[in-house]
């Protein structure tokens, strides 16, 4: 009875360990693939980001100002 429990415990631990090991390997491979894809997009979008930073900052300021104005109107 106790030996069966120990066998089930060991089998369960091996199963969980195997699953976690496989998950780690899959996530590492996925990270490698995503990094390769992301490197291609970064080189293409560097010029666009420099041009959009100023307009994006101005849009954020405009949105924050509008939110503050709306808040003051409601209160």
Gaussian input, Z-matrix of N, CA and C with variables (Angstrom, degrees):
# hf/3-21g

backbone

0 1
 N
 C     1     B1
 C     2     B2     1     A1
 N     3     B3     2     A2     1     D1
 C     4     B4     3     A3     2     D2
 C     5     B5     4     A4     3     D3
 N     6     B6     5     A5     4     D4
 C     7     B7     6     A6     5     D5
 C     8     B8     7     A7     6     D6
 N     9     B9     8     A8     7     D7
 C    10    B10     9     A9     8     D8
 C    11    B11    10    A10     9     D9
 N    12    B12    11    A11    10    D10
 C    13    B13    12    A12    11    D11
 C    14    B14    13    A13    12    D12
 N    15    B15    14    A14    13    D13
 C    16    B16    15    A15    14    D14
 C    17    B17    16    A16    15    D15
 N    18    B18    17    A17    16    D16
 C    19    B19    18    A18    17    D17
 C    20    B20    19    A19    18    D18
 N    21    B21    20    A20    19    D19
 C    22    B22    21    A21    20    D20
 C    23    B23    22    A22    21    D21
 N    24    B24    23    A23    22    D22
 C    25    B25    24    A24    23    D23
 C    26    B26    25    A25    24    D24
 N    27    B27    26    A26    25    D25
 C    28    B28    27    A27    26    D26
 C    29    B29    28    A28    27    D27
 N    30    B30    29    A29    28    D28
 C    31    B31    30    A30    29    D29
 C    32    B32    31    A31    30    D30
 N    33    B33    32    A32    31    D31
 C    34    B34    33    A33    32    D32
 C    35    B35    34    A34    33    D33
 N    36    B36    35    A35    34    D34
 C    37    B37    36    A36    35    D35
 C    38    B38    37    A37    36    D36
 N    39    B39    38    A38    37    D37
 C    40    B40    39    A39    38    D38
 C    41    B41    40    A40    39    D39
 N    42    B42    41    A41    40    D40
 C    43    B43    42    A42    41    D41
 C    44    B44    43    A43    42    D42
 N    45    B45    44    A44    43    D43
 C    46    B46    45    A45    44    D44
 C    47    B47    46    A46    45    D45
 N    48    B48    47    A47    46    D46
 C    49    B49    48    A48    47    D47
 C    50    B50    49    A49    48    D48
 N    51    B51    50    A50    49    D49
 C    52    B52    51    A51    50    D50
 C    53    B53    52    A52    51    D51
 N    54    B54    53    A53    52    D52
 C    55    B55    54    A54    53    D53
 C    56    B56    55    A55    54    D54
 N    57    B57    56    A56    55    D55
 C    58    B58    57    A57    56    D56
 C    59    B59    58    A58    57    D57
 N    60    B60    59    A59    58    D58
 C    61    B61    60    A60    59    D59
 C    62    B62    61    A61    60    D60
 N    63    B63    62    A62    61    D61
 C    64    B64    63    A63    62    D62
 C    65    B65    64    A64    63    D63
 N    66    B66    65    A65    64    D64
 C    67    B67    66    A66    65    D65
 C    68    B68    67    A67    66    D66
 N    69    B69    68    A68    67    D67
 C    70    B70    69    A69    68    D68
 C    71    B71    70    A70    69    D69
 N    72    B72    71    A71    70    D70
 C    73    B73    72    A72    71    D71
 C    74    B74    73    A73    72    D72
 N    75    B75    74    A74    73    D73
 C    76    B76    75    A75    74    D74
 C    77    B77    76    A76    75    D75
 N    78    B78    77    A77    76    D76
 C    79    B79    78    A78    77    D77
 C    80    B80    79    A79    78    D78
 N    81    B81    80    A80    79    D79
 C    82    B82    81    A81    80    D80
 C    83    B83    82    A82    81    D81
 N    84    B84    83    A83    82    D82
 C    85    B85    84    A84    83    D83
 C    86    B86    85    A85    84    D84
 N    87    B87    86    A86    85    D85
 C    88    B88    87    A87    86    D86
 C    89    B89    88    A88    87    D87
 N    90    B90    89    A89    88    D88
 C    91    B91    90    A90    89    D89
 C    92    B92    91    A91    90    D90
 N    93    B93    92    A92    91    D91
 C    94    B94    93    A93    92    D92
 C    95    B95    94    A94    93    D93
 N    96    B96    95    A95    94    D94
 C    97    B97    96    A96    95    D95
 C    98    B98    97    A97    96    D96
 N    99    B99    98    A98    97    D97
 C   100   B100    99    A99    98    D98
 C   101   B101   100   A100    99    D99
 N   102   B102   101   A101   100   D100
 C   103   B103   102   A102   101   D101
 C   104   B104   103   A103   102   D102
 N   105   B105   104   A104   103   D103
 C   106   B106   105   A105   104   D104
 C   107   B107   106   A106   105   D105
 N   108   B108   107   A107   106   D106
 C   109   B109   108   A108   107   D107
 C   110   B110   109   A109   108   D108
 N   111   B111   110   A110   109   D109
 C   112   B112   111   A111   110   D110
 C   113   B113   112   A112   111   D111
 N   114   B114   113   A113   112   D112
 C   115   B115   114   A114   113   D113
 C   116   B116   115   A115   114   D114
 N   117   B117   116   A116   115   D115
 C   118   B118   117   A117   116   D116
 C   119   B119   118   A118   117   D117
 N   120   B120   119   A119   118   D118
 C   121   B121   120   A120   119   D119
 C   122   B122   121   A121   120   D120
 N   123   B123   122   A122   121   D121
 C   124   B124   123   A123   122   D122
 C   125   B125   124   A124   123   D123
 N   126   B126   125   A125   124   D124
 C   127   B127   126   A126   125   D125
 C   128   B128   127   A127   126   D126
 N   129   B129   128   A128   127   D127
 C   130   B130   129   A129   128   D128
 C   131   B131   130   A130   129   D129
 N   132   B132   131   A131   130   D130
 C   133   B133   132   A132   131   D131
 C   134   B134   133   A133   132   D132
 N   135   B135   134   A134   133   D133
 C   136   B136   135   A135   134   D134
 C   137   B137   136   A136   135   D135
 N   138   B138   137   A137   136   D136
 C   139   B139   138   A138   137   D137
 C   140   B140   139   A139   138   D138
 N   141   B141   140   A140   139   D139
 C   142   B142   141   A141   140   D140
 C   143   B143   142   A142   141   D141
 N   144   B144   143   A143   142   D142
 C   145   B145   144   A144   143   D143
 C   146   B146   145   A145   144   D144
 N   147   B147   146   A146   145   D145
 C   148   B148   147   A147   146   D146
 C   149   B149   148   A148   147   D147
 N   150   B150   149   A149   148   D148
 C   151   B151   150   A150   149   D149
 C   152   B152   151   A151   150   D150
 N   153   B153   152   A152   151   D151
 C   154   B154   153   A153   152   D152
 C   155   B155   154   A154   153   D153
 N   156   B156   155   A155   154   D154
 C   157   B157   156   A156   155   D155
 C   158   B158   157   A157   156   D156
 N   159   B159   158   A158   157   D157
 C   160   B160   159   A159   158   D158
 C   161   B161   160   A160   159   D159
 N   162   B162   161   A161   160   D160
 C   163   B163   162   A162   161   D161
 C   164   B164   163   A163   162   D162
 N   165   B165   164   A164   163   D163
 C   166   B166   165   A165   164   D164
 C   167   B167   166   A166   165   D165
 N   168   B168   167   A167   166   D166
 C   169   B169   168   A168   167   D167
 C   170   B170   169   A169   168   D168
 N   171   B171   170   A170   169   D169
 C   172   B172   171   A171   170   D170
 C   173   B173   172   A172   171   D171
 N   174   B174   173   A173   172   D172
 C   175   B175   174   A174   173   D173
 C   176   B176   175   A175   174   D174
 N   177   B177   176   A176   175   D175
 C   178   B178   177   A177   176   D176
 C   179   B179   178   A178   177   D177
 N   180   B180   179   A179   178   D178
 C   181   B181   180   A180   179   D179
 C   182   B182   181   A181   180   D180
 N   183   B183   182   A182   181   D181
 C   184   B184   183   A183   182   D182
 C   185   B185   184   A184   183   D183
 N   186   B186   185   A185   184   D184
 C   187   B187   186   A186   185   D185
 C   188   B188   187   A187   186   D186
 N   189   B189   188   A188   187   D187
 C   190   B190   189   A189   188   D188
 C   191   B191   190   A190   189   D189
 N   192   B192   191   A191   190   D190
 C   193   B193   192   A192   191   D191
 C   194   B194   193   A193   192   D192
 N   195   B195   194   A194   193   D193
 C   196   B196   195   A195   194   D194
 C   197   B197   196   A196   195   D195
 N   198   B198   197   A197   196   D196
 C   199   B199   198   A198   197   D197
 C   200   B200   199   A199   198   D198
 N   201   B201   200   A200   199   D199
 C   202   B202   201   A201   200   D200
 C   203   B203   202   A202   201   D201
 N   204   B204   203   A203   202   D202
 C   205   B205   204   A204   203   D203
 C   206   B206   205   A205   204   D204
 N   207   B207   206   A206   205   D205
 C   208   B208   207   A207   206   D206
 C   209   B209   208   A208   207   D207
 N   210   B210   209   A209   208   D208
 C   211   B211   210   A210   209   D209
 C   212   B212   211   A211   210   D210
 N   213   B213   212   A212   211   D211
 C   214   B214   213   A213   212   D212
 C   215   B215   214   A214   213   D213
 N   216   B216   215   A215   214   D214
 C   217   B217   216   A216   215   D215
 C   218   B218   217   A217   216   D216
 N   219   B219   218   A218   217   D217
 C   220   B220   219   A219   218   D218
 C   221   B221   220   A220   219   D219
 N   222   B222   221   A221   220   D220
 C   223   B223   222   A222   221   D221
 C   224   B224   223   A223   222   D222

   B1=1.4440
   B2=1.5297
   B3=1.3180
   B4=1.4633
   B5=1.5272
   B6=1.3134
   B7=1.4676
   B8=1.5286
   B9=1.3363
   B10=1.4692
   B11=1.5204
   B12=1.3263
   B13=1.4694
   B14=1.5184
   B15=1.3137
   B16=1.4610
   B17=1.5266
   B18=1.3300
   B19=1.4709
   B20=1.5197
   B21=1.3292
   B22=1.4614
   B23=1.5290
   B24=1.3225
   B25=1.4534
   B26=1.5314
   B27=1.3034
   B28=1.4603
   B29=1.5255
   B30=1.3152
   B31=1.4661
   B32=1.5263
   B33=1.3185
   B34=1.4644
   B35=1.5170
   B36=1.3293
   B37=1.4680
   B38=1.5192
   B39=1.3186
   B40=1.4613
   B41=1.5246
   B42=1.3361
   B43=1.4599
   B44=1.5189
   B45=1.3203
   B46=1.4689
   B47=1.5238
   B48=1.3134
   B49=1.4614
   B50=1.5227
   B51=1.3288
   B52=1.4679
   B53=1.5263
   B54=1.3219
   B55=1.4621
   B56=1.5196
   B57=1.3267
   B58=1.4630
   B59=1.5204
   B60=1.3122
   B61=1.4554
   B62=1.5289
   B63=1.3182
   B64=1.4719
   B65=1.5271
   B66=1.3280
   B67=1.4543
   B68=1.5245
   B69=1.3191
   B70=1.4619
   B71=1.5247
   B72=1.3192
   B73=1.4683
   B74=1.5196
   B75=1.3214
   B76=1.4646
   B77=1.5285
   B78=1.3192
   B79=1.4634
   B80=1.5292
   B81=1.3237
   B82=1.4764
   B83=1.5285
   B84=1.3356
   B85=1.4649
   B86=1.5256
   B87=1.3226
   B88=1.4560
   B89=1.5240
   B90=1.3168
   B91=1.4619
   B92=1.5186
   B93=1.3189
   B94=1.4619
   B95=1.5264
   B96=1.3292
   B97=1.4633
   B98=1.5217
   B99=1.3205
   B100=1.4700
   B101=1.5259
   B102=1.3314
   B103=1.4584
   B104=1.5254
   B105=1.3287
   B106=1.4657
   B107=1.5296
   B108=1.3221
   B109=1.4640
   B110=1.5243
   B111=1.3254
   B112=1.4590
   B113=1.5229
   B114=1.3171
   B115=1.4630
   B116=1.5256
   B117=1.3252
   B118=1.4663
   B119=1.5173
   B120=1.3214
   B121=1.4552
   B122=1.5180
   B123=1.3200
   B124=1.4634
   B125=1.5206
   B126=1.3175
   B127=1.4629
   B128=1.5205
   B129=1.3275
   B130=1.4655
   B131=1.5227
   B132=1.3286
   B133=1.4553
   B134=1.5174
   B135=1.3238
   B136=1.4636
   B137=1.5247
   B138=1.3062
   B139=1.4604
   B140=1.5268
   B141=1.3139
   B142=1.4617
   B143=1.5185
   B144=1.3225
   B145=1.4657
   B146=1.5109
   B147=1.3290
   B148=1.4551
   B149=1.5198
   B150=1.3065
   B151=1.4616
   B152=1.5252
   B153=1.3361
   B154=1.4578
   B155=1.5205
   B156=1.3304
   B157=1.4632
   B158=1.5119
   B159=1.3244
   B160=1.4606
   B161=1.5251
   B162=1.3297
   B163=1.4558
   B164=1.5296
   B165=1.3315
   B166=1.4596
   B167=1.5245
   B168=1.3181
   B169=1.4598
   B170=1.5228
   B171=1.3175
   B172=1.4637
   B173=1.5247
   B174=1.3200
   B175=1.4704
   B176=1.5238
   B177=1.3280
   B178=1.4651
   B179=1.5162
   B180=1.3111
   B181=1.4664
   B182=1.5182
   B183=1.3289
   B184=1.4624
   B185=1.5254
   B186=1.3292
   B187=1.4637
   B188=1.5200
   B189=1.3142
   B190=1.4737
   B191=1.5190
   B192=1.3345
   B193=1.4674
   B194=1.5252
   B195=1.3247
   B196=1.4665
   B197=1.5196
   B198=1.3261
   B199=1.4611
   B200=1.5329
   B201=1.3206
   B202=1.4850
   B203=1.5192
   B204=1.3198
   B205=1.4648
   B206=1.5334
   B207=1.3261
   B208=1.4656
   B209=1.5248
   B210=1.3206
   B211=1.4629
   B212=1.5144
   B213=1.3317
   B214=1.4653
   B215=1.5241
   B216=1.3365
   B217=1.4593
   B218=1.5187
   B219=1.3323
   B220=1.4476
   B221=1.5221
   B222=1.3181
   B223=1.4688
   B224=1.4764
   A1=110.36
   A2=116.80
   A3=120.18
   A4=109.63
   A5=117.05
   A6=119.01
   A7=110.87
   A8=118.04
   A9=120.74
   A10=110.35
   A11=116.46
   A12=120.29
   A13=110.79
   A14=116.79
   A15=120.60
   A16=110.15
   A17=116.60
   A18=119.86
   A19=111.59
   A20=117.42
   A21=121.04
   A22=111.10
   A23=116.57
   A24=120.26
   A25=110.26
   A26=117.11
   A27=120.81
   A28=110.12
   A29=117.24
   A30=120.93
   A31=110.37
   A32=117.12
   A33=120.76
   A34=112.23
   A35=116.59
   A36=119.60
   A37=111.51
   A38=117.11
   A39=120.56
   A40=110.34
   A41=116.18
   A42=120.35
   A43=111.13
   A44=117.18
   A45=121.19
   A46=110.11
   A47=117.83
   A48=121.00
   A49=110.66
   A50=117.05
   A51=120.66
   A52=110.72
   A53=116.78
   A54=120.64
   A55=110.94
   A56=117.11
   A57=120.32
   A58=111.36
   A59=117.52
   A60=121.37
   A61=110.63
   A62=116.11
   A63=119.95
   A64=110.19
   A65=117.77
   A66=121.50
   A67=111.10
   A68=117.46
   A69=120.95
   A70=110.44
   A71=116.93
   A72=120.04
   A73=110.52
   A74=117.28
   A75=120.80
   A76=110.53
   A77=117.74
   A78=120.41
   A79=111.67
   A80=117.34
   A81=120.23
   A82=110.34
   A83=116.85
   A84=120.20
   A85=110.06
   A86=116.97
   A87=121.11
   A88=110.73
   A89=117.80
   A90=121.18
   A91=110.62
   A92=117.47
   A93=121.22
   A94=110.72
   A95=116.55
   A96=120.96
   A97=110.88
   A98=116.73
   A99=120.32
   A100=110.63
   A101=118.12
   A102=120.85
   A103=110.89
   A104=116.47
   A105=119.83
   A106=110.78
   A107=117.19
   A108=121.05
   A109=110.10
   A110=116.19
   A111=121.02
   A112=111.27
   A113=118.18
   A114=121.07
   A115=110.51
   A116=116.40
   A117=119.59
   A118=111.44
   A119=118.16
   A120=121.15
   A121=111.87
   A122=117.52
   A123=120.40
   A124=111.53
   A125=117.31
   A126=119.44
   A127=111.01
   A128=117.44
   A129=120.37
   A130=112.28
   A131=117.59
   A132=120.64
   A133=114.28
   A134=120.00
   A135=120.41
   A136=111.34
   A137=116.82
   A138=119.71
   A139=110.80
   A140=116.90
   A141=120.76
   A142=111.62
   A143=117.21
   A144=120.25
   A145=110.98
   A146=117.95
   A147=120.69
   A148=110.85
   A149=117.65
   A150=120.79
   A151=111.85
   A152=117.98
   A153=121.28
   A154=113.60
   A155=119.46
   A156=120.61
   A157=111.93
   A158=117.76
   A159=119.97
   A160=110.83
   A161=117.48
   A162=120.09
   A163=110.81
   A164=117.32
   A165=120.26
   A166=110.23
   A167=117.38
   A168=121.32
   A169=110.99
   A170=117.13
   A171=120.78
   A172=111.04
   A173=116.80
   A174=120.00
   A175=110.97
   A176=116.53
   A177=119.44
   A178=110.69
   A179=116.83
   A180=120.72
   A181=110.39
   A182=117.14
   A183=120.94
   A184=110.93
   A185=117.36
   A186=120.89
   A187=110.45
   A188=117.34
   A189=120.70
   A190=110.24
   A191=117.20
   A192=120.46
   A193=110.77
   A194=117.27
   A195=120.55
   A196=111.05
   A197=116.93
   A198=119.84
   A199=111.13
   A200=116.52
   A201=120.22
   A202=109.75
   A203=117.23
   A204=121.36
   A205=110.79
   A206=116.83
   A207=121.50
   A208=111.00
   A209=116.63
   A210=121.15
   A211=110.97
   A212=116.43
   A213=120.13
   A214=111.63
   A215=118.15
   A216=121.57
   A217=111.71
   A218=117.07
   A219=121.05
   A220=112.57
   A221=117.65
   A222=120.18
   A223=111.58
   D1=-49.32
   D2=179.87
   D3=-69.52
   D4=-37.35
   D5=179.72
   D6=-65.62
   D7=-34.28
   D8=175.58
   D9=-65.50
   D10=-40.92
   D11=178.45
   D12=-62.93
   D13=-42.30
   D14=178.81
   D15=-65.08
   D16=-40.14
   D17=177.73
   D18=-62.51
   D19=-43.48
   D20=177.81
   D21=-64.98
   D22=-38.69
   D23=179.01
   D24=-64.36
   D25=-44.93
   D26=179.95
   D27=-65.78
   D28=-42.26
   D29=177.93
   D30=-61.45
   D31=-43.30
   D32=178.34
   D33=-63.47
   D34=-42.19
   D35=179.26
   D36=-65.94
   D37=-39.18
   D38=177.81
   D39=-64.67
   D40=-40.70
   D41=179.14
   D42=-62.50
   D43=-47.86
   D44=-179.80
   D45=-64.33
   D46=-44.23
   D47=179.51
   D48=-61.16
   D49=-43.00
   D50=179.45
   D51=-63.06
   D52=-44.52
   D53=178.69
   D54=-60.08
   D55=-46.52
   D56=-179.50
   D57=-64.75
   D58=-38.79
   D59=178.69
   D60=-64.08
   D61=-44.99
   D62=178.20
   D63=-63.60
   D64=-41.03
   D65=179.98
   D66=-62.57
   D67=-41.41
   D68=179.52
   D69=-64.44
   D70=-43.30
   D71=179.81
   D72=-63.51
   D73=-44.00
   D74=-179.75
   D75=-63.61
   D76=-42.07
   D77=-179.87
   D78=-66.70
   D79=-36.83
   D80=177.16
   D81=-64.76
   D82=-43.48
   D83=178.21
   D84=-63.64
   D85=-42.00
   D86=178.95
   D87=-62.97
   D88=-41.91
   D89=178.60
   D90=-63.05
   D91=-39.41
   D92=178.11
   D93=-62.74
   D94=-45.05
   D95=-179.27
   D96=-65.37
   D97=-44.18
   D98=-179.80
   D99=-64.99
   D100=-37.53
   D101=178.31
   D102=-63.79
   D103=-40.24
   D104=177.85
   D105=-64.05
   D106=-43.84
   D107=-179.78
   D108=-66.70
   D109=-42.19
   D110=-178.48
   D111=-65.23
   D112=-33.90
   D113=178.51
   D114=-62.60
   D115=-37.49
   D116=177.85
   D117=-66.28
   D118=-40.33
   D119=179.82
   D120=-70.63
   D121=-34.51
   D122=-179.19
   D123=-63.50
   D124=-42.28
   D125=-179.63
   D126=-67.53
   D127=-33.19
   D128=-179.57
   D129=-74.64
   D130=-31.57
   D131=-171.08
   D132=-100.55
   D133=3.09
   D134=-178.21
   D135=-63.35
   D136=-42.83
   D137=-179.46
   D138=-66.17
   D139=-40.49
   D140=-178.86
   D141=-67.04
   D142=-36.17
   D143=-179.18
   D144=-66.23
   D145=-39.76
   D146=-179.89
   D147=-63.46
   D148=-37.33
   D149=-179.74
   D150=-74.34
   D151=-32.26
   D152=-174.74
   D153=-89.43
   D154=-11.13
   D155=-176.76
   D156=-62.92
   D157=-42.80
   D158=-178.53
   D159=-67.36
   D160=-45.46
   D161=-178.69
   D162=-68.30
   D163=-34.30
   D164=177.77
   D165=-66.47
   D166=-42.37
   D167=177.89
   D168=-62.48
   D169=-41.12
   D170=178.98
   D171=-66.83
   D172=-37.42
   D173=177.48
   D174=-65.66
   D175=-40.86
   D176=178.55
   D177=-62.46
   D178=-43.29
   D179=178.97
   D180=-62.59
   D181=-41.39
   D182=179.68
   D183=-64.41
   D184=-41.21
   D185=179.69
   D186=-66.10
   D187=-42.71
   D188=179.28
   D189=-64.51
   D190=-42.39
   D191=179.10
   D192=-62.96
   D193=-41.17
   D194=178.80
   D195=-65.72
   D196=-38.62
   D197=179.06
   D198=-66.04
   D199=-39.96
   D200=178.52
   D201=-66.00
   D202=-41.75
   D203=179.34
   D204=-62.76
   D205=-43.57
   D206=178.91
   D207=-64.91
   D208=-39.70
   D209=178.58
   D210=-63.46
   D211=-43.13
   D212=179.38
   D213=-66.00
   D214=-35.00
   D215=177.88
   D216=-66.54
   D217=-37.25
   D218=-177.78
   D219=-77.00
   D220=-24.75
   D221=-176.64
   D222=-111.92

